[in-house]
């Protein structure tokens, strides 16, 4: 009878430990999918201008738009 109770207790403990492990939040899978800090609109414009995605006129126009208080 005591052996059966010990076996049952071990099974309950194992199940509880497994449940606690599964309920724990998992860490992010890759740093590329989640950036720790988002780029500001100014940083995005600077990067796009440096990469040649937008020309100087577009860069200056959009930067001046960001400088205005709405």
PDB file of N, CA, C and O in Angstrom:
ATOM      1  N   UNK A   1       0.832  -1.202   0.000  1.00  0.00           N
ATOM      2  CA  UNK A   1       0.000   0.000   0.000  1.00  0.00           C
ATOM      3  C   UNK A   1       0.875   1.265   0.000  1.00  0.00           C
ATOM      4  O   UNK A   1       0.587   2.224  -0.716  1.00  0.00           O
ATOM      5  N   UNK A   2       1.937   1.258   0.803  1.00  0.00           N
ATOM      6  CA  UNK A   2       2.816   2.414   0.880  1.00  0.00           C
ATOM      7  C   UNK A   2       3.539   2.611  -0.450  1.00  0.00           C
ATOM      8  O   UNK A   2       3.738   3.746  -0.883  1.00  0.00           O
ATOM      9  N   UNK A   3       3.938   1.503  -1.110  1.00  0.00           N
ATOM     10  CA  UNK A   3       4.596   1.607  -2.417  1.00  0.00           C
ATOM     11  C   UNK A   3       3.686   2.287  -3.428  1.00  0.00           C
ATOM     12  O   UNK A   3       4.140   3.117  -4.215  1.00  0.00           O
ATOM     13  N   UNK A   4       2.439   1.947  -3.411  1.00  0.00           N
ATOM     14  CA  UNK A   4       1.475   2.540  -4.339  1.00  0.00           C
ATOM     15  C   UNK A   4       1.333   4.033  -4.096  1.00  0.00           C
ATOM     16  O   UNK A   4       1.235   4.802  -5.053  1.00  0.00           O
ATOM     17  N   UNK A   5       1.319   4.460  -2.846  1.00  0.00           N
ATOM     18  CA  UNK A   5       1.221   5.879  -2.516  1.00  0.00           C
ATOM     19  C   UNK A   5       2.480   6.635  -2.947  1.00  0.00           C
ATOM     20  O   UNK A   5       2.389   7.758  -3.443  1.00  0.00           O
ATOM     21  N   UNK A   6       3.644   6.029  -2.762  1.00  0.00           N
ATOM     22  CA  UNK A   6       4.899   6.662  -3.168  1.00  0.00           C
ATOM     23  C   UNK A   6       4.935   6.820  -4.691  1.00  0.00           C
ATOM     24  O   UNK A   6       5.312   7.875  -5.200  1.00  0.00           O
ATOM     25  N   UNK A   7       4.545   5.776  -5.409  1.00  0.00           N
ATOM     26  CA  UNK A   7       4.511   5.833  -6.878  1.00  0.00           C
ATOM     27  C   UNK A   7       3.529   6.911  -7.338  1.00  0.00           C
ATOM     28  O   UNK A   7       3.833   7.685  -8.245  1.00  0.00           O
ATOM     29  N   UNK A   8       2.368   6.959  -6.719  1.00  0.00           N
ATOM     30  CA  UNK A   8       1.371   7.972  -7.061  1.00  0.00           C
ATOM     31  C   UNK A   8       1.897   9.376  -6.777  1.00  0.00           C
ATOM     32  O   UNK A   8       1.676  10.289  -7.572  1.00  0.00           O
ATOM     33  N   UNK A   9       2.586   9.557  -5.660  1.00  0.00           N
ATOM     34  CA  UNK A   9       3.162  10.851  -5.310  1.00  0.00           C
ATOM     35  C   UNK A   9       4.231  11.268  -6.323  1.00  0.00           C
ATOM     36  O   UNK A   9       4.286  12.433  -6.718  1.00  0.00           O
ATOM     37  N   UNK A  10       5.068  10.341  -6.740  1.00  0.00           N
ATOM     38  CA  UNK A  10       6.091  10.636  -7.740  1.00  0.00           C
ATOM     39  C   UNK A  10       5.439  11.049  -9.064  1.00  0.00           C
ATOM     40  O   UNK A  10       5.889  11.997  -9.708  1.00  0.00           O
ATOM     41  N   UNK A  11       4.405  10.354  -9.461  1.00  0.00           N
ATOM     42  CA  UNK A  11       3.700  10.684 -10.711  1.00  0.00           C
ATOM     43  C   UNK A  11       3.108  12.086 -10.621  1.00  0.00           C
ATOM     44  O   UNK A  11       3.208  12.860 -11.573  1.00  0.00           O
ATOM     45  N   UNK A  12       2.497  12.418  -9.499  1.00  0.00           N
ATOM     46  CA  UNK A  12       1.899  13.745  -9.324  1.00  0.00           C
ATOM     47  C   UNK A  12       2.983  14.824  -9.382  1.00  0.00           C
ATOM     48  O   UNK A  12       2.778  15.870  -9.998  1.00  0.00           O
ATOM     49  N   UNK A  13       4.116  14.586  -8.758  1.00  0.00           N
ATOM     50  CA  UNK A  13       5.203  15.569  -8.766  1.00  0.00           C
ATOM     51  C   UNK A  13       5.733  15.755 -10.182  1.00  0.00           C
ATOM     52  O   UNK A  13       5.974  16.886 -10.602  1.00  0.00           O
ATOM     53  N   UNK A  14       5.918  14.674 -10.919  1.00  0.00           N
ATOM     54  CA  UNK A  14       6.412  14.769 -12.293  1.00  0.00           C
ATOM     55  C   UNK A  14       5.426  15.550 -13.160  1.00  0.00           C
ATOM     56  O   UNK A  14       5.839  16.396 -13.953  1.00  0.00           O
ATOM     57  N   UNK A  15       4.155  15.283 -13.020  1.00  0.00           N
ATOM     58  CA  UNK A  15       3.137  15.994 -13.798  1.00  0.00           C
ATOM     59  C   UNK A  15       3.144  17.484 -13.459  1.00  0.00           C
ATOM     60  O   UNK A  15       3.037  18.317 -14.359  1.00  0.00           O
ATOM     61  N   UNK A  16       3.267  17.828 -12.196  1.00  0.00           N
ATOM     62  CA  UNK A  16       3.302  19.232 -11.794  1.00  0.00           C
ATOM     63  C   UNK A  16       4.530  19.949 -12.351  1.00  0.00           C
ATOM     64  O   UNK A  16       4.434  21.085 -12.816  1.00  0.00           O
ATOM     65  N   UNK A  17       5.681  19.283 -12.301  1.00  0.00           N
ATOM     66  CA  UNK A  17       6.897  19.892 -12.839  1.00  0.00           C
ATOM     67  C   UNK A  17       6.759  20.109 -14.344  1.00  0.00           C
ATOM     68  O   UNK A  17       7.134  21.167 -14.851  1.00  0.00           O
ATOM     69  N   UNK A  18       6.231  19.132 -15.056  1.00  0.00           N
ATOM     70  CA  UNK A  18       6.034  19.286 -16.503  1.00  0.00           C
ATOM     71  C   UNK A  18       5.060  20.414 -16.821  1.00  0.00           C
ATOM     72  O   UNK A  18       5.272  21.158 -17.779  1.00  0.00           O
ATOM     73  N   UNK A  19       4.015  20.549 -16.047  1.00  0.00           N
ATOM     74  CA  UNK A  19       3.057  21.637 -16.264  1.00  0.00           C
ATOM     75  C   UNK A  19       3.707  22.997 -16.033  1.00  0.00           C
ATOM     76  O   UNK A  19       3.447  23.944 -16.775  1.00  0.00           O
ATOM     77  N   UNK A  20       4.541  23.096 -15.019  1.00  0.00           N
ATOM     78  CA  UNK A  20       5.205  24.373 -14.736  1.00  0.00           C
ATOM     79  C   UNK A  20       6.180  24.733 -15.852  1.00  0.00           C
ATOM     80  O   UNK A  20       6.306  25.903 -16.213  1.00  0.00           O
ATOM     81  N   UNK A  21       6.867  23.738 -16.397  1.00  0.00           N
ATOM     82  CA  UNK A  21       7.806  23.998 -17.491  1.00  0.00           C
ATOM     83  C   UNK A  21       7.059  24.479 -18.727  1.00  0.00           C
ATOM     84  O   UNK A  21       7.521  25.404 -19.396  1.00  0.00           O
ATOM     85  N   UNK A  22       5.924  23.882 -19.047  1.00  0.00           N
ATOM     86  CA  UNK A  22       5.176  24.268 -20.236  1.00  0.00           C
ATOM     87  C   UNK A  22       4.503  25.626 -20.087  1.00  0.00           C
ATOM     88  O   UNK A  22       4.260  26.300 -21.088  1.00  0.00           O
ATOM     89  N   UNK A  23       4.198  26.042 -18.867  1.00  0.00           N
ATOM     90  CA  UNK A  23       3.522  27.327 -18.653  1.00  0.00           C
ATOM     91  C   UNK A  23       4.506  28.493 -18.667  1.00  0.00           C
ATOM     92  O   UNK A  23       4.095  29.648 -18.790  1.00  0.00           O
ATOM     93  N   UNK A  24       5.797  28.203 -18.543  1.00  0.00           N
ATOM     94  CA  UNK A  24       6.811  29.247 -18.533  1.00  0.00           C
ATOM     95  C   UNK A  24       6.904  29.893 -19.912  1.00  0.00           C
ATOM     96  O   UNK A  24       6.869  29.182 -20.916  1.00  0.00           O
ATOM     97  N   UNK A  25       7.022  31.233 -19.993  1.00  0.00           N
ATOM     98  CA  UNK A  25       7.127  31.872 -21.308  1.00  0.00           C
ATOM     99  C   UNK A  25       8.430  31.487 -21.992  1.00  0.00           C
ATOM    100  O   UNK A  25       9.479  31.405 -21.354  1.00  0.00           O
ATOM    101  N   UNK A  26       8.351  31.253 -23.288  1.00  0.00           N
ATOM    102  CA  UNK A  26       9.540  30.851 -24.037  1.00  0.00           C
ATOM    103  C   UNK A  26      10.308  32.087 -24.493  1.00  0.00           C
ATOM    104  O   UNK A  26       9.702  33.126 -24.750  1.00  0.00           O
ATOM    105  N   UNK A  27      11.632  31.990 -24.596  1.00  0.00           N
ATOM    106  CA  UNK A  27      12.436  33.121 -25.069  1.00  0.00           C
ATOM    107  C   UNK A  27      12.226  33.332 -26.562  1.00  0.00           C
ATOM    108  O   UNK A  27      11.788  32.413 -27.254  1.00  0.00           O
ATOM    109  N   UNK A  28      12.530  34.529 -27.074  1.00  0.00           N
ATOM    110  CA  UNK A  28      12.382  34.780 -28.508  1.00  0.00           C
ATOM    111  C   UNK A  28      13.251  33.822 -29.312  1.00  0.00           C
ATOM    112  O   UNK A  28      14.358  33.475 -28.899  1.00  0.00           O
ATOM    113  N   UNK A  29      12.737  33.398 -30.467  1.00  0.00           N
ATOM    114  CA  UNK A  29      13.466  32.416 -31.276  1.00  0.00           C
ATOM    115  C   UNK A  29      14.636  33.027 -32.014  1.00  0.00           C
ATOM    116  O   UNK A  29      15.675  32.383 -32.165  1.00  0.00           O
ATOM    117  N   UNK A  30      14.490  34.259 -32.479  1.00  0.00           N
ATOM    118  CA  UNK A  30      15.612  34.898 -33.163  1.00  0.00           C
ATOM    119  C   UNK A  30      15.555  36.391 -32.938  1.00  0.00           C
ATOM    120  O   UNK A  30      14.485  36.975 -32.767  1.00  0.00           O
ATOM    121  N   UNK A  31      16.719  36.994 -32.942  1.00  0.00           N
ATOM    122  CA  UNK A  31      16.797  38.437 -32.724  1.00  0.00           C
ATOM    123  C   UNK A  31      16.335  39.196 -33.956  1.00  0.00           C
ATOM    124  O   UNK A  31      15.939  40.356 -33.843  1.00  0.00           O
ATOM    125  N   UNK A  32      16.372  38.574 -35.132  1.00  0.00           N
ATOM    126  CA  UNK A  32      15.972  39.251 -36.357  1.00  0.00           C
ATOM    127  C   UNK A  32      14.471  39.500 -36.401  1.00  0.00           C
ATOM    128  O   UNK A  32      14.033  40.519 -36.936  1.00  0.00           O
ATOM    129  N   UNK A  33      13.682  38.595 -35.854  1.00  0.00           N
ATOM    130  CA  UNK A  33      12.233  38.749 -35.914  1.00  0.00           C
ATOM    131  C   UNK A  33      11.730  39.826 -34.966  1.00  0.00           C
ATOM    132  O   UNK A  33      10.748  40.506 -35.261  1.00  0.00           O
ATOM    133  N   UNK A  34      12.393  39.982 -33.839  1.00  0.00           N
ATOM    134  CA  UNK A  34      11.977  40.975 -32.862  1.00  0.00           C
ATOM    135  C   UNK A  34      13.141  41.913 -32.575  1.00  0.00           C
ATOM    136  O   UNK A  34      14.184  41.497 -32.071  1.00  0.00           O
ATOM    137  N   UNK A  35      12.946  43.173 -32.901  1.00  0.00           N
ATOM    138  CA  UNK A  35      14.005  44.139 -32.615  1.00  0.00           C
ATOM    139  C   UNK A  35      13.804  44.687 -31.210  1.00  0.00           C
ATOM    140  O   UNK A  35      12.678  45.008 -30.832  1.00  0.00           O
ATOM    141  N   UNK A  36      14.870  44.800 -30.433  1.00  0.00           N
ATOM    142  CA  UNK A  36      14.721  45.294 -29.073  1.00  0.00           C
ATOM    143  C   UNK A  36      14.233  46.740 -29.013  1.00  0.00           C
ATOM    144  O   UNK A  36      13.476  47.110 -28.116  1.00  0.00           O
ATOM    145  N   UNK A  37      14.671  47.555 -29.973  1.00  0.00           N
ATOM    146  CA  UNK A  37      14.225  48.936 -30.015  1.00  0.00           C
ATOM    147  C   UNK A  37      13.782  49.252 -31.435  1.00  0.00           C
ATOM    148  O   UNK A  37      14.462  48.896 -32.398  1.00  0.00           O
ATOM    149  N   UNK A  38      12.652  49.914 -31.561  1.00  0.00           N
ATOM    150  CA  UNK A  38      12.185  50.304 -32.878  1.00  0.00           C
ATOM    151  C   UNK A  38      12.913  51.564 -33.315  1.00  0.00           C
ATOM    152  O   UNK A  38      13.267  52.411 -32.494  1.00  0.00           O
ATOM    153  N   UNK A  39      13.131  51.674 -34.623  1.00  0.00           N
ATOM    154  CA  UNK A  39      13.773  52.867 -35.166  1.00  0.00           C
ATOM    155  C   UNK A  39      12.800  54.038 -35.135  1.00  0.00           C
ATOM    156  O   UNK A  39      11.598  53.876 -35.346  1.00  0.00           O
ATOM    157  N   UNK A  40      13.340  55.205 -34.869  1.00  0.00           N
ATOM    158  CA  UNK A  40      12.514  56.403 -34.931  1.00  0.00           C
ATOM    159  C   UNK A  40      12.304  56.761 -36.404  1.00  0.00           C
ATOM    160  O   UNK A  40      13.075  56.323 -37.257  1.00  0.00           O
ATOM    161  N   UNK A  41      11.277  57.547 -36.712  1.00  0.00           N
ATOM    162  CA  UNK A  41      11.062  57.947 -38.109  1.00  0.00           C
ATOM    163  C   UNK A  41      12.267  58.668 -38.713  1.00  0.00           C
ATOM    164  O   UNK A  41      12.560  58.503 -39.897  1.00  0.00           O
ATOM    165  N   UNK A  42      12.960  59.461 -37.906  1.00  0.00           N
ATOM    166  CA  UNK A  42      14.154  60.163 -38.414  1.00  0.00           C
ATOM    167  C   UNK A  42      15.262  59.163 -38.770  1.00  0.00           C
ATOM    168  O   UNK A  42      15.930  59.314 -39.793  1.00  0.00           O
ATOM    169  N   UNK A  43      15.454  58.150 -37.929  1.00  0.00           N
ATOM    170  CA  UNK A  43      16.470  57.148 -38.211  1.00  0.00           C
ATOM    171  C   UNK A  43      16.131  56.352 -39.475  1.00  0.00           C
ATOM    172  O   UNK A  43      17.018  56.008 -40.256  1.00  0.00           O
ATOM    173  N   UNK A  44      14.856  56.066 -39.665  1.00  0.00           N
ATOM    174  CA  UNK A  44      14.428  55.352 -40.871  1.00  0.00           C
ATOM    175  C   UNK A  44      14.722  56.189 -42.102  1.00  0.00           C
ATOM    176  O   UNK A  44      15.234  55.677 -43.097  1.00  0.00           O
ATOM    177  N   UNK A  45      14.400  57.481 -42.040  1.00  0.00           N
ATOM    178  CA  UNK A  45      14.678  58.363 -43.178  1.00  0.00           C
ATOM    179  C   UNK A  45      16.171  58.439 -43.470  1.00  0.00           C
ATOM    180  O   UNK A  45      16.582  58.378 -44.629  1.00  0.00           O
ATOM    181  N   UNK A  46      16.976  58.570 -42.432  1.00  0.00           N
ATOM    182  CA  UNK A  46      18.428  58.632 -42.629  1.00  0.00           C
ATOM    183  C   UNK A  46      18.942  57.355 -43.285  1.00  0.00           C
ATOM    184  O   UNK A  46      19.767  57.405 -44.197  1.00  0.00           O
ATOM    185  N   UNK A  47      18.452  56.214 -42.816  1.00  0.00           N
ATOM    186  CA  UNK A  47      18.882  54.939 -43.377  1.00  0.00           C
ATOM    187  C   UNK A  47      18.453  54.797 -44.833  1.00  0.00           C
ATOM    188  O   UNK A  47      19.233  54.339 -45.668  1.00  0.00           O
ATOM    189  N   UNK A  48      17.206  55.190 -45.142  1.00  0.00           N
ATOM    190  CA  UNK A  48      16.710  55.088 -46.519  1.00  0.00           C
ATOM    191  C   UNK A  48      17.463  56.029 -47.462  1.00  0.00           C
ATOM    192  O   UNK A  48      17.732  55.677 -48.610  1.00  0.00           O
ATOM    193  N   UNK A  49      17.802  57.226 -46.973  1.00  0.00           N
ATOM    194  CA  UNK A  49      18.568  58.176 -47.780  1.00  0.00           C
ATOM    195  C   UNK A  49      19.983  57.644 -48.027  1.00  0.00           C
ATOM    196  O   UNK A  49      20.503  57.724 -49.140  1.00  0.00           O
ATOM    197  N   UNK A  50      20.589  57.106 -46.982  1.00  0.00           N
ATOM    198  CA  UNK A  50      21.942  56.564 -47.117  1.00  0.00           C
ATOM    199  C   UNK A  50      21.970  55.361 -48.055  1.00  0.00           C
ATOM    200  O   UNK A  50      22.963  55.136 -48.746  1.00  0.00           O
ATOM    201  N   UNK A  51      20.895  54.595 -48.082  1.00  0.00           N
ATOM    202  CA  UNK A  51      20.838  53.415 -48.947  1.00  0.00           C
ATOM    203  C   UNK A  51      20.469  53.777 -50.386  1.00  0.00           C
ATOM    204  O   UNK A  51      20.535  52.931 -51.278  1.00  0.00           O
ATOM    205  N   UNK A  52      20.082  55.029 -50.610  1.00  0.00           N
ATOM    206  CA  UNK A  52      19.722  55.456 -51.958  1.00  0.00           C
ATOM    207  C   UNK A  52      18.279  55.153 -52.331  1.00  0.00           C
ATOM    208  O   UNK A  52      17.916  55.227 -53.505  1.00  0.00           O
ATOM    209  N   UNK A  53      17.460  54.816 -51.357  1.00  0.00           N
ATOM    210  CA  UNK A  53      16.054  54.523 -51.623  1.00  0.00           C
ATOM    211  C   UNK A  53      15.267  55.797 -51.930  1.00  0.00           C
ATOM    212  O   UNK A  53      14.310  55.767 -52.705  1.00  0.00           O
ATOM    213  N   UNK A  54      15.668  56.909 -51.327  1.00  0.00           N
ATOM    214  CA  UNK A  54      15.017  58.197 -51.585  1.00  0.00           C
ATOM    215  C   UNK A  54      16.098  59.220 -51.921  1.00  0.00           C
ATOM    216  O   UNK A  54      17.246  59.095 -51.495  1.00  0.00           O
ATOM    217  N   UNK A  55      15.709  60.232 -52.691  1.00  0.00           N
ATOM    218  CA  UNK A  55      16.688  61.257 -53.060  1.00  0.00           C
ATOM    219  C   UNK A  55      16.707  62.375 -52.010  1.00  0.00           C
ATOM    220  O   UNK A  55      15.950  62.348 -51.040  1.00  0.00           O
ATOM    221  N   UNK A  56      17.589  63.357 -52.228  1.00  0.00           N
ATOM    222  CA  UNK A  56      17.776  64.422 -51.245  1.00  0.00           C
ATOM    223  C   UNK A  56      16.514  65.258 -51.064  1.00  0.00           C
ATOM    224  O   UNK A  56      16.173  65.619 -49.937  1.00  0.00           O
ATOM    225  N   UNK A  57      15.817  65.570 -52.151  1.00  0.00           N
ATOM    226  CA  UNK A  57      14.596  66.370 -52.046  1.00  0.00           C
ATOM    227  C   UNK A  57      13.536  65.661 -51.203  1.00  0.00           C
ATOM    228  O   UNK A  57      12.899  66.268 -50.342  1.00  0.00           O
ATOM    229  N   UNK A  58      13.364  64.377 -51.464  1.00  0.00           N
ATOM    230  CA  UNK A  58      12.384  63.598 -50.698  1.00  0.00           C
ATOM    231  C   UNK A  58      12.792  63.529 -49.226  1.00  0.00           C
ATOM    232  O   UNK A  58      11.952  63.655 -48.335  1.00  0.00           O
ATOM    233  N   UNK A  59      14.085  63.329 -48.981  1.00  0.00           N
ATOM    234  CA  UNK A  59      14.600  63.267 -47.612  1.00  0.00           C
ATOM    235  C   UNK A  59      14.318  64.570 -46.868  1.00  0.00           C
ATOM    236  O   UNK A  59      13.807  64.555 -45.748  1.00  0.00           O
ATOM    237  N   UNK A  60      14.657  65.706 -47.505  1.00  0.00           N
ATOM    238  CA  UNK A  60      14.456  67.004 -46.847  1.00  0.00           C
ATOM    239  C   UNK A  60      12.976  67.307 -46.649  1.00  0.00           C
ATOM    240  O   UNK A  60      12.585  67.850 -45.616  1.00  0.00           O
ATOM    241  N   UNK A  61      12.159  66.962 -47.626  1.00  0.00           N
ATOM    242  CA  UNK A  61      10.718  67.211 -47.510  1.00  0.00           C
ATOM    243  C   UNK A  61      10.121  66.422 -46.346  1.00  0.00           C
ATOM    244  O   UNK A  61       9.342  66.955 -45.557  1.00  0.00           O
ATOM    245  N   UNK A  62      10.489  65.171 -46.252  1.00  0.00           N
ATOM    246  CA  UNK A  62       9.938  64.341 -45.176  1.00  0.00           C
ATOM    247  C   UNK A  62      10.498  64.730 -43.805  1.00  0.00           C
ATOM    248  O   UNK A  62       9.786  64.678 -42.802  1.00  0.00           O
ATOM    249  N   UNK A  63      11.769  65.118 -43.765  1.00  0.00           N
ATOM    250  CA  UNK A  63      12.342  65.568 -42.490  1.00  0.00           C
ATOM    251  C   UNK A  63      11.662  66.849 -42.000  1.00  0.00           C
ATOM    252  O   UNK A  63      11.408  67.013 -40.806  1.00  0.00           O
ATOM    253  N   UNK A  64      11.374  67.748 -42.937  1.00  0.00           N
ATOM    254  CA  UNK A  64      10.698  68.979 -42.516  1.00  0.00           C
ATOM    255  C   UNK A  64       9.281  68.664 -42.034  1.00  0.00           C
ATOM    256  O   UNK A  64       8.772  69.317 -41.123  1.00  0.00           O
ATOM    257  N   UNK A  65       8.654  67.673 -42.639  1.00  0.00           N
ATOM    258  CA  UNK A  65       7.321  67.259 -42.174  1.00  0.00           C
ATOM    259  C   UNK A  65       7.375  66.684 -40.770  1.00  0.00           C
ATOM    260  O   UNK A  65       6.448  66.878 -39.983  1.00  0.00           O
ATOM    261  N   UNK A  66       8.453  65.979 -40.451  1.00  0.00           N
ATOM    262  CA  UNK A  66       8.591  65.415 -39.099  1.00  0.00           C
ATOM    263  C   UNK A  66       8.892  66.505 -38.072  1.00  0.00           C
ATOM    264  O   UNK A  66       8.587  66.344 -36.890  1.00  0.00           O
ATOM    265  N   UNK A  67       9.486  67.605 -38.512  1.00  0.00           N
ATOM    266  CA  UNK A  67       9.859  68.675 -37.593  1.00  0.00           C
ATOM    267  C   UNK A  67       8.651  69.525 -37.172  1.00  0.00           C
ATOM    268  O   UNK A  67       8.681  70.193 -36.139  1.00  0.00           O
ATOM    269  N   UNK A  68       7.599  69.489 -37.983  1.00  0.00           N
ATOM    270  CA  UNK A  68       6.418  70.318 -37.675  1.00  0.00           C
ATOM    271  C   UNK A  68       5.630  69.721 -36.540  1.00  0.00           C
ATOM    272  O   UNK A  68       5.500  68.502 -36.431  1.00  0.00           O
ATOM    273  N   UNK A  69       5.100  70.586 -35.691  1.00  0.00           N
ATOM    274  CA  UNK A  69       4.214  70.147 -34.610  1.00  0.00           C
ATOM    275  C   UNK A  69       2.791  70.196 -35.120  1.00  0.00           C
ATOM    276  O   UNK A  69       2.334  71.236 -35.595  1.00  0.00           O
ATOM    277  N   UNK A  70       2.106  69.112 -35.029  1.00  0.00           N
ATOM    278  CA  UNK A  70       0.734  69.053 -35.544  1.00  0.00           C
ATOM    279  C   UNK A  70      -0.226  69.305 -34.448  1.00  0.00           C
ATOM    280  O   UNK A  70      -1.436  69.299 -34.673  1.00  0.00           O
TER     281      UNK A  70
END
